[in-house]
Amino acid sequence: MKHSYATPVLSTKSKTLESLSGRIATARILPLHYFTVEDWRSGKAAVLKSIRGILGDVPYIVRSSAVNEDSATQSMAGQFESILNVFNDSELDEAVEKVISSYGSDVNLQDEILVQPMLDDVRFSGVAFSHDPSTGAKYKVINFSIGSDTEAVTAGASETGCYVASDQADNIVPYLRPIVSVLDELSGIFSDRPLDVEFAVCGDDSTVYVLQVRPLIMKVDLYNSLEHKELLARIAKKVRSAQQPHPYLHGHSTVFGVMPDWNPAEIIGIRPRPLALTLYKNLVTDSIWAYQRHNYGYRNLRSFPLLVHFAGQPYIDVRLSFNSFIPADIDGYLADQLVDYYINRLIQAPTLHDKVEFEIVFSCYTLDLPERLKVLDAAGFSDKERGMIAESLRSLTNKIIDKDEGLWRVDAQKIEELVVRREKILSSNLDHVSKIYWLLEDCKRYGTLPFAGLARAGFVAVQMLRSLVSVGVFSEDDYNCFMNGLNTVSSQFSRDLSTLDKTSFLSRYGHLRPGTYDILSKRYDESPDEYLGGTVHTGHANSNRKTFSLTLDQMKRVTDLLKEHGLSCDVMSLFDFIKSGVELREYSKFIFTRSLSDAILLFQSWGKQFGFSEDDLSYADIGCVQDLYASADDPREVLARSIQKGRDDYAKTCRLWLPPLITKPDDVFSFFMSESEPNFITQSSVMGAVVGADDISKLSGAIVFISSADPGYDWLFSYPIAGLVTAYGGVNSHMAIRANEMGIPAVIGAGEVLFKRWGAANKIHIDCAGKSVKVIS
């Protein structure tokens, strides 16, 4: 069947390809023949003869081209059959019948079947979008797979890539440039209508074949291209400016990441609403982070905000982070050399962006540090310089772990003061604004500041424990057994859930909310049945966990190692520090989040007095509370202005797509969405159904997928889940520690690409020891 087209049209798959044939310069359309179901049923022999006459005696692909498959309102992508490598009339007959059968019982007689030659020498193939399908922003999104399988991307195969490019990108990678050219030409032909294009690149000359063009079905409006271009240009300019040398910082440049150091992607997400973003900045990353580092013997970075945001998307300034991990007594050329080495290492291995303290930075002394420092040889560090680094870290670490005057002990006392001050504020006659203000101020001084110190101690503790495995004193089983034996707030949570009545339980844990900084995330005591269900769940009580104990040989070896490395503690005080470091980190987080959660609850109550909903308030900047505390301005007007500005800004946040790691200004305009190197927790394996955390009825025995998780998600462990996968999170994150403690196989920090791929499956198998995840179905 042939038609004459004055201009290309978006119709059925067959008609669209036919109308483009010979009319586009950037790609080719394979020869084609198509016919209707009615044609086939009324004259099968004639159709088979036409196929051979038009296409020749070649291997064919028989494809669906239903009337409702590529419409303006639904694509039905992947709903119908395509049969590859069809060689003769008998196979053609069978293939056509399979395609028609896939249309279902209500098949339309005008539904078409498309037959084309099979492609030879396919180098790579995939699907490209002219717009971001999630937001309508003008990004070209190219999902591709290297190799001859033209269905790898649409079938969700594991070895695929994703490339994103804005209209301003002028550094498109060479082998994908032809695909961008095809998208540009097709966009011109179809008046910039959002398009979904299936393609293949073949032969030594990299000829592009367009296999399908259809409307891209989106549930959002197109985003203003000019406004988007200006936004990206400003961000690129900011990155370029920030990468210049700074008189108060070591290192010649910087990069920006969503996970290194205080990992905002895990804690508040990559597109937090303004209230969550400004709370996190105020309580942690504006100043508290630097005070804590300096207190613990690292460089003084006070007055430097660690977190910057690009149109509301939070990033860590990695040069700042790396400067803050250098002991205060290391200065000059050696500090410059270290920071530059760290940044270059991250650029070379971007999948380590959530593991910088374990894989890149030397931030404390461990029993395997001299061996680990040998990697600096290739970077030009001398033996003397390595010795200076080791000595500084030894001195710093001894001050942290000292059995009598360790810095963590002071922080442990501070956190208890917060409990008293919180009660004093809540029981006072202060107005709402004053209560919110002081809850947050106290939360910084007596909450997040000591928590940051205890989190540092917890990190040193885990590093020290891992080094015992590295030097052969511990096995992986010893490590896991020790972690399983910890008595954290989270393990107490599980025990209390099965022993306390609901009122007593909520009195202790009711302040927790899955999104610690998110006003839209309900507290446990606001929605107990949603989180805990109507009945008690035994979950993972972990009552069968092994008791950890040191053997005499291990005690002797550790004693000798502590003396050999000049660490000023004995075996018992070392393990007291390691245990306390991990447990107090979790406890201090539990305590400070109570003050934060109460402040959010008060903010919610105060806002409602002026007619603002929780959703409205999520767009406010917490700075409006500070402004009102120190002024006599009209609170409703101040709050309304803040909310409106937040709404306008957040609309831009949602339309912006940036890579997890920005290493140069050009990354703002085009980038690969690379796969991460996940953190596998425990040495166990598990197979189970993939379930989202909100699907409570299916949690039992399932592998739960959740983008990011903090202590507020501990309710998950009240259910007997089989495994856990998060998109964001590090090996030392709360969920990693919690999963290890409970003995639950987990993949923490899978990254966006792998999280989406595995999350789309029905069932997966996690092998933590083998560090692999396989899609079963």
ROZA-195471 format. One record per residue (C-alpha): x, y, z. Coordinates in steps of 0.001 Angstrom, whole numbers, padded with zeros to 6 digits. Each point is the difference from the previous one (the first is absolute). Example, Ala and Ser with C-alpha at 12.3 -4.5 7.8 and 13.67 -1.06 7.14 Angstrom:
! ROZA-195471
px, py, pz
012300, -004500, 007800
001370, 003440, -000660
! end
This chain:
! ROZA-195471
px, py, pz
000000, 000000, 000000
001453, 003376, -001014
-001119, 003576, 000498
001201, 003290, -001431
000849, 002540, 002716
000496, 003701, -000689
001653, 000357, 003407
001002, -002528, 002670
-002767, -000959, 002406
-000250, -001471, 003488
-002399, -002877, -000464
000369, -003751, 000472
003519, -001376, 000223
-000185, -001110, -003625
-001430, 003209, -001460
002376, 002217, 001987
003069, -001899, -001236
-001347, -000056, -003550
-000602, 003762, 000043
003580, 000606, 001218
001629, -002362, -002496
002378, 001952, -002243
-000911, 003284, 001710
002536, 000229, 002826
003672, 000715, -000532
001408, -001162, 003328
-001249, -003607, -000061
-001396, -002769, -002153
-003296, -001840, 000082
000121, -003703, -000770
-002091, -001245, -002958
-003432, -000928, 001277
-003272, -001634, -000896
-003116, 000135, 002125
-003537, -001292, -000201
-003126, -000143, 002133
-001475, -002868, 001920
-002826, 000111, -002516
002504, -000285, -002897
001596, -003018, 001636
-003230, -001825, 000719
-001422, 000599, -003443
003148, -000734, -002023
002867, -001559, 001918
001725, -001405, -003114
-000043, 003359, -001758
001487, 001707, 003043
002832, -002542, 000241
000747, 000470, -003690
000091, 003788, 000420
002417, -000288, 002919
002464, -002064, -002034
-000431, 002179, -003065
000595, 003284, 001834
002574, -001030, 002608
001726, -002908, -001729
001124, -003297, 001420
001576, 001236, 003252
-000484, -000628, 003697
-002976, 002076, 001134
-001250, 001620, 003153
-003776, -000074, 000401
-001177, 002920, 002147
-003223, 001259, 001489
-001593, 003184, -001358
-003375, 000190, 001676
-002265, 002993, -000440
000077, 000778, 003745
003708, -000722, 000456
001573, 003406, -000685
-002839, 002452, 000491
000183, 003479, 001474
-001429, -001254, 003305
001610, -003418, 000469
003029, -001755, -001434
-000711, -003614, 001026
003782, -000415, -000246
001056, -003608, 000482
-003585, -001248, 000223
000062, -001938, -003261
002265, -002587, -001603
002999, 000436, -002305
001436, -003148, -001540
003646, 000033, -001094
001933, -002102, -002514
-002867, -001293, -002119
001291, -001873, -003090
-002776, -001533, -002109
-003720, -000015, -000753
-000762, -002526, 002711
001811, 002075, 002633
-001573, 003193, -001381
-003441, -001545, 000346
000704, -001005, 003595
001572, 003372, 000888
-002896, 002035, -001419
-002509, -002113, 001907
001955, 000566, 003245
-000003, 003755, -000533
-003740, 000038, -000717
-000647, -002218, 002999
001852, 002498, 002207
-002574, 002665, -000973
-002521, -001891, 002088
-003529, -001209, -000535
-001311, 003435, -000988
002445, 000339, -002891
-000838, 002775, -002489
-000088, -001193, -003606
001875, 003194, -000924
002857, -000787, 002386
003170, -000388, -002027
002926, -002418, -000094
003372, 001397, -001078
002688, -002130, -001675
003586, 001212, -000551
003405, -001577, -000662
002088, -000875, 003047
002874, 002387, 000577
003583, -001205, -000451
003087, 000992, 002000
-001798, 001952, 002727
002579, 001817, 002135
-002393, 001486, 002539
-003670, 000826, 000246
-002559, 001517, 002280
-002774, 002482, 000606
000388, 003791, -000029
-002358, 002692, 001266
-000082, 003586, -001235
-001200, 001195, 003443
000308, -001180, 003573
-003105, -002210, 000289
-000311, 000713, 003729
000086, 003809, -000092
-000447, 001199, -003592
003352, 001816, 000124
002022, 000171, -003219
002488, -002784, 000651
000899, -002614, -002559
000054, -003312, 001855
001751, -002880, -001744
-000325, -003477, 001500
002247, -002427, -001849
001616, -003413, 000048
003282, -000964, -001623
-000308, -003137, -002132
-002274, -001561, -002562
-003133, -000448, 002119
-002372, 002741, -001173
-002493, -000876, 002727
002430, 000247, 002918
-001141, 003439, 001147
-003735, -000562, -000403
000335, -003381, 001728
001748, 001581, 003009
003299, -001843, -000473
002738, 000572, 002537
002776, 001332, -002232
-001492, 003295, -001106
001056, 003632, 000175
-001827, 003303, 000333
001244, 003276, -001467
-001669, 003355, 000623
000625, 003149, -002031
-001586, 003446, 000083
-000328, 002235, -003055
003103, 001964, 001092
002251, -003056, 000044
002900, 000437, -002409
002139, -002836, 001316
-002200, -002943, -001015
001974, -003231, 000071
000922, -000826, -003619
-001738, -003364, -000335
-003312, 001421, 001253
000156, 003219, -002012
-001804, -001595, -002996
-002926, -000939, 002251
-000247, 003588, 001227
-000005, 001143, -003638
-002873, -002386, -000769
-001994, 001370, 002946
000679, 003571, -001135
-001151, -000734, -003549
-003118, -001866, 001083
-000858, 002754, 002483
000189, 002480, -002855
-002227, -002129, -002204
-002639, -000461, 002698
000053, 003591, 001356
001877, -000838, 003213
-002647, -002467, 001076
001362, -002368, 002694
001194, -003191, -001709
000979, -003544, 000933
002444, -001418, -002571
001278, -003564, -000239
003329, -000247, -001832
002912, -002259, -000941
003522, 000904, -001097
001583, -002450, -002465
003201, -000707, -001897
003446, 001540, -000064
-001483, 003268, -001266
-002370, 000209, 002997
-003118, 000399, -002097
-003040, 000911, 002092
-003243, -001850, -000694
-003246, 001324, 001435
-002154, -002965, 001002
-002925, 001873, 001458
-001221, 003562, 000652
-002983, 000671, 002215
-001364, 002798, 002171
001540, 000100, 003460
-002901, -000287, 002417
000535, 002271, 003010
-002209, 001038, 002901
001687, 003411, 000282
000068, 003161, -002069
003041, 000951, -002050
002467, 002164, 001898
001012, 003448, -001245
003172, -000666, -001997
001436, 003525, 000290
-000440, 000087, 003774
001591, -003442, 000251
002990, 001055, -002112
000592, 003045, 002182
-000192, -002141, 003147
002555, -002511, -001289
002315, 002834, -001100
-000086, 001499, 003509
000772, -003352, 001611
002919, -000623, -002376
001320, 003478, 000794
-000250, -000725, 003747
001886, -003290, -000424
002699, 001722, -002060
000411, 002719, 002611
000114, -002473, 002911
002733, -002024, -001707
002498, 002863, 000232
002725, -000047, 002699
-001133, 001435, 003332
002385, 001849, 002374
-001368, -001829, 003054
-000236, -003478, -001497
002490, -002632, -001052
-000368, -001612, -003399
-000113, 001658, -003387
-003610, -000824, -000890
-003134, -001759, 001167
-002792, -002312, -001101
-003569, -000280, 001279
-001800, -003191, 001048
-003332, -001031, 001484
001527, -002653, 002287
003522, 000833, 001253
-000096, 001119, 003659
-003358, 000536, 001718
-001547, -001579, -003140
-002981, 002289, -000622
-001458, -002344, -002643
-000501, -002599, 002712
-001248, 002340, 002716
-002253, 002491, -001832
-000042, -001352, -003574
001240, 001509, -003250
-003026, 002300, -000374
-001003, 000968, 003547
-002673, 002595, 000565
001286, 003335, 001352
-000924, -000620, 003644
001924, -003288, 000151
002966, 001514, -001843
000256, 003075, 002217
-000471, -002011, 003197
002863, -002290, -000974
002224, 002930, -000897
-000852, 001825, 003199
000451, -002983, 002314
003017, -001645, -001609
001735, 001188, -003134
000179, 003789, 000359
002257, 000059, 003053
-000443, -002938, 002402
001934, -002390, -002238
003094, 002242, 000074
-000147, 000648, 003750
-000016, -003734, 000670
002915, -000747, -002325
002089, 002757, 001554
-000863, -001191, 003515
001258, -003473, -000883
003396, 001181, -001210
-000576, 000612, -003710
000487, 003214, -001950
-002091, 003055, 000879
-002600, 000496, -002743
-002422, 002134, 002000
-001990, 002505, -002089
000053, -002365, -002978
-003407, -001565, -000825
000585, -003621, -000977
-003201, -000356, -002018
-000742, 002113, -003032
-003167, -000313, -002014
-000486, 000369, -003724
-003587, 001193, -000459
-000963, -001942, 003119
001922, -003206, -000719
002500, -000555, 002861
003683, -000696, -000650
003042, -000316, 002223
003000, 002183, -000858
002519, -002831, 000003
003114, 002189, 000322
-001438, 001343, 003259
-000744, -003513, 001191
003485, -001239, -000827
001598, 003031, 001653
-001984, -000748, 003146
001458, -003513, 000237
003586, 001240, 000134
001461, 000160, 003524
000528, 003589, 001173
003773, -000451, 000271
000382, -000884, -003708
000377, 003165, -002039
001550, 001509, -003084
001090, -002082, -002965
-000810, -003357, 001597
-003622, 001028, 000691
-000325, 001270, -003591
001449, -003234, -001315
-002392, -002103, 002077
-003144, 001878, -001036
000980, -000074, -003676
000710, -003736, 000261
-003376, -000673, 001632
-001916, 001982, -002630
001847, -001590, -002906
-000631, -003431, 001468
-003737, 000721, 000213
-000091, 001290, -003573
001731, -003188, -001168
-002345, -002234, 002030
-003360, 001825, 000232
-001811, -003109, 001258
001815, 000569, 003308
-001879, 003242, 000638
-001882, -001581, 002920
003111, -001726, 001379
002553, 002815, 000071
000966, -000551, 003643
000509, -003713, -000489
001592, -000029, -003435
001560, 003435, -000631
000618, 002161, 003082
002334, -000810, 002898
-001892, 001587, 002895
001077, -002075, 002994
002671, -002453, 001072
-000786, -003691, -000374
001991, -003172, 000449
000435, -000330, -003757
000747, 003682, -000709
003715, -000427, -000871
-000966, -002576, -002620
-002821, 002143, -001378
002244, 003047, -000227
002186, -001812, -002527
-002431, 000999, -002761
001430, 003502, 000368
003311, -001178, -001494
-001357, 000152, -003537
-001346, 003503, 000667
003455, 001348, 000823
-000124, 000026, 003811
003372, -000720, 001641
000599, -002396, 002893
000494, 003020, 002249
-003318, 001525, -001053
-001828, -003263, 000575
001560, -000174, 003443
-001150, 003532, 000792
-003552, -000869, -001025
000031, -003156, 002122
001368, 001815, 003038
-002600, 002768, -000212
-002835, -002495, -000326
001375, -002047, 002910
000043, 003067, 002270
-003499, 001031, -001080
-001411, -003507, 000445
001534, -000441, 003441
-001819, 003136, 001163
-003278, -001377, -001284
000272, -003499, 001469
001734, 000778, 003290
-001621, -002150, 002681
-000271, 002826, 002544
-000140, 003252, -001948
-001151, -001099, -003437
-001843, 002777, -001806
-003004, -002233, -000538
-000621, -000176, 003745
-000557, 003760, 000150
-002464, -000190, -002879
-001860, -002858, 001667
-000600, 002275, 003002
-001185, 002905, -002175
-002708, -002019, -001667
-001600, -000723, 003382
-000229, 003739, 000651
-002228, 000309, -003070
-002634, -002230, 001625
-000282, 002386, 002967
-000042, 003165, -002127
-002649, -001365, -002338
-002404, -000649, 002863
000690, 003462, 001395
-000873, 001693, -003290
-003140, -002031, -000659
-001364, 000625, 003507
000702, 003748, -000136
-002428, 002795, -000867
002003, 001081, -003038
-001927, 000705, -003186
000146, -002401, -002966
002738, 001858, -001866
002206, 000227, 003096
-000468, -003681, 000798
000880, -001041, -003552
002994, 002328, 000009
001420, -001332, 003252
-000726, -003634, -000741
002096, 000362, -003148
002744, 002061, 001666
000348, -002536, 002807
-000180, -002786, -002555
003116, 001414, -001638
002040, 000628, 003153
-001031, -003050, 001997
-001252, -002285, -002755
001520, 000050, -003462
003373, 001270, 001256
000592, -002884, 002443
-001677, -002369, -002459
002544, 001066, -002627
002759, -000778, 002493
-001479, -003357, 000939
-000540, -000786, -003684
003725, 000715, -000490
000785, -002346, 002884
-002314, -002577, -001534
001811, 000265, -003295
003398, -000405, 001664
-001415, -002988, 001880
-001163, -001743, -003178
003290, 000811, -001756
001925, -001485, 002908
-002196, -003093, -000036
000447, -000408, -003760
003765, 000310, 000418
-000061, -002997, 002355
-001409, -001981, -002918
002573, 001488, -002356
002969, -001029, 002174
-001427, -003492, 000538
-000974, 000182, 003674
-003705, -000193, -000844
-001866, -001946, -002631
-003052, 001416, -001775
-002093, -002209, 002277
001665, 001575, 003053
-000793, 003454, -001358
-003633, -000885, -000640
-000334, -001701, 003355
001293, 003104, 001770
-002396, 002254, -001924
-002893, -002389, 000682
000711, 000243, 003726
-000354, 003773, 000222
-002785, 001373, 002137
-001155, 003043, -001937
-003185, 002031, 000231
-001201, -001863, -003061
000378, -003419, 001586
-001766, 001285, 003111
-002745, 001271, -002320
-000632, -003547, -001219
-000090, -001394, 003506
-002313, 002727, 001279
-002367, -000453, -002911
-000748, -003526, 001127
-000133, 000705, 003765
-001455, 003485, 000534
-003601, 001034, -000402
-000678, 002479, -002816
-000240, 003043, 002283
003322, -000716, 001709
001661, -000826, -003297
-001137, 003230, -001650
001026, 002017, 003041
003561, -001179, -000610
000121, -000178, -003794
-002950, 002096, -001173
002184, 002937, -001102
001690, -002031, -002723
-000945, 000798, -003578
001391, -001837, -003067
001125, 003315, -001525
001748, 001596, 002968
-000010, 003503, -001507
-003232, -000319, -001999
-003208, 001550, 001357
-002020, -002160, -002428
001371, -003143, 001633
-002385, -000988, 002789
001321, -000734, 003475
-000584, -003439, 001430
-002418, 001425, 002558
-001944, 001807, -002752
-000583, -003162, -001995
000886, -003071, 002082
-002155, -002454, -001916
001578, 001034, -003295
003475, -000849, 001264
-000572, -002682, 002582
-003263, -001561, -001109
-002789, -001037, 002301
001899, -002904, 001526
003413, -000597, 001481
002648, -001273, -002427
002860, -002082, 001224
002134, 001129, -002928
003705, -000647, 000370
000469, -000267, 003721
003311, -001696, -000746
-000261, -002091, 003134
002177, -002699, -001525
002989, 002230, -000587
003357, -001285, 001125
001765, 001491, 002998
003266, 001648, -000941
003100, -000698, 002062
003722, 000416, -000565
002224, -003058, 000134
003196, 000162, 002047
002019, -000077, -003205
-001971, 002932, -001426
000459, 001988, 003205
003739, -000551, -000108
000257, 000942, -003664
-002044, 003156, 000513
002125, 000959, 003020
003158, -000411, -002053
-001466, 001994, -002901
-001075, 002894, 002236
003503, 000214, 001430
001623, -000363, -003426
-002101, 002813, -001467
000310, 002357, 002962
-003685, 000101, 000841
-000601, 001083, 003595
-002720, -002417, 001021
-000113, -003599, 001162
-002112, -002784, -001463
-002974, 000474, 002280
-000161, 003774, -000397
000351, -000372, -003785
-003008, -002292, -000207
-001898, 002142, 002476
000626, 002942, -002366
-001003, -001966, -003101
-003210, -001229, 001601
-000856, 003359, 001525
000903, 001876, -003166
-002525, -001856, -002127
-002715, -000166, 002660
000284, 003640, 001077
-000105, 001201, -003564
-003417, -001609, -000394
-001164, 001139, 003430
001021, 003637, -000540
-001837, 000033, -003322
-003077, -001336, 001750
000197, 002777, 002615
000603, 002981, -002279
-002705, -001081, -002436
-002531, 000290, 002835
000712, 003736, 000333
-000047, 000389, -003773
-003242, -001949, -000352
-001660, 002082, 002720
001153, 003215, -001698
-001540, -001189, -003281
-003220, -000915, 001806
-000160, 003475, 001555
000754, 001591, -003372
-002899, -001987, -001443
-002347, 001097, 002795
001112, 003640, -000265
-000436, 000065, -003772
-003509, -001410, 000232
-000991, 003025, 002095
000476, 002054, -003147
-001775, -002453, -002269
003086, -001742, -001431
-000021, -003769, -000555
002924, -002359, 000554
000541, 000004, -003743
000142, 003815, -000023
002459, 000043, 002891
002327, -002499, -001709
000931, 002816, -002407
000984, 002460, 002744
003576, 000882, 000923
000639, -000637, 003707
001873, 003301, -000006
-003381, 001737, 000225
-000205, -001190, 003635
003349, 001584, 000781
-001107, 003217, -001721
-003245, 000157, 001968
001697, -000780, 003315
002145, 003086, -000459
-002674, 002317, -001432
-003567, 001232, 000388
-000989, -000753, -003615
-003406, -001405, -000912
000488, -003775, 000382
-002624, -000923, -002566
001531, 002272, -002633
003523, -001261, 000701
-001137, -003613, -000159
-002107, 000563, -003145
002949, 001642, -001829
002303, -002829, 001023
-002464, -002650, -001178
-000606, 001684, -003355
003704, 000406, -000670
000542, -003615, 000992
-002684, -001189, -002415
001536, 001955, -002864
003493, -001249, 000804
-001080, -003607, 000456
-001633, -000057, -003426
003490, 000657, -001409
001518, -002616, 002312
-002282, -002682, -001399
000803, 000847, -003643
003748, -000129, 000540
002018, -003153, -000742
003594, -000106, 001165
002487, -002869, 000455
000802, -001401, 003469
003567, 001283, -000378
000830, 003307, -001726
003694, 000084, -000898
-000010, 002886, -002520
-002404, 002690, -001260
-000827, -002009, -003142
-001483, -002742, 002204
-002923, 002341, 000638
-000977, -000268, -003675
000654, -003686, -000784
000964, -003063, 001981
-000259, -003756, 000381
-002190, -001375, 002741
002628, -002462, 001146
-000623, -003064, 002089
001152, 000114, 003590
002084, -002516, 001881
-002509, -001087, 002662
000760, -000844, 003611
-000896, -003607, 000787
-000899, -000618, 003645
000496, -003387, 001706
001403, -003077, -001735
-003402, -001545, -000601
-002117, -000514, -003087
-003727, 000225, -000535
-002571, -000279, -002753
-003334, 001716, 000231
-002709, 002124, -001523
000756, 003685, -000628
-002304, 002214, 002073
-000128, 003729, 000720
000082, 001089, 003631
-003500, 001447, -000282
-001522, -003351, -000982
-000379, -001106, 003612
-002207, -003017, -000709
002800, -001616, -002025
003049, 000716, 002190
000225, -003404, 001653
002712, -002068, -001706
000619, 002683, -002630
003061, 001943, -001109
-000965, 003581, 000776
001026, 002871, -002281
000213, 003494, 001424
001819, 002980, -001498
001685, 001091, 003228
-000613, -000785, 003622
000859, 001414, 003400
-001062, -001070, 003522
-003593, 000928, -000730
-000197, -003057, -002229
000841, -002412, 002810
-003657, -001034, -000053
000939, -002118, -003032
001837, -002356, 002334
-003160, -000638, 001947
-000980, -002097, -003019
001890, -003205, -000924
001494, 001431, -003189
002450, -002211, -001884
002324, 002687, -001367
000456, 003699, -000597
001149, 002151, -002931
000503, 003780, 000130
000963, 002407, -002775
002123, 002133, 002319
002060, -000680, 003081
003517, -000929, 001001
001580, -002980, 001674
-000086, 001892, 003295
-003539, 001346, -000355
-002761, -000720, 002488
-001676, -002578, -002220
003294, -001779, -000675
000678, -000308, 003706
-003588, -000995, 000684
-000035, -002705, -002686
003312, -001358, 001240
-001242, -000022, 003565
-003155, -001869, -001007
001810, -002362, -002362
-002139, 001088, -002955
001618, -000219, -003454
000000, 003525, -001413
001271, 002063, -002905
000543, 003539, 001264
000668, 002808, -002475
-000794, -001790, -003255
-000204, 003295, -001879
-002857, 001230, -002180
000741, -002189, -003016
000233, -003341, 001790
-002787, 000889, 002437
-002412, 000648, -002861
001116, -003085, -001932
-000277, -002420, 002912
-003106, 001735, 001350
-001822, -000676, -003274
000432, -003762, 000466
-002491, -002345, 001625
002586, -002099, 001808
003748, 000356, 000581
002810, -001972, 001617
002519, 001826, 002209
003346, -001654, 000685
001810, 002260, 002467
003108, -002151, 000258
000298, -000109, -003788
-001012, 003676, -000265
-002568, -000666, -002693
-003685, 000528, -000710
-001811, -002071, -002601
-003441, 000639, -001431
-001976, -003243, 000221
-003214, 001210, -001609
! end
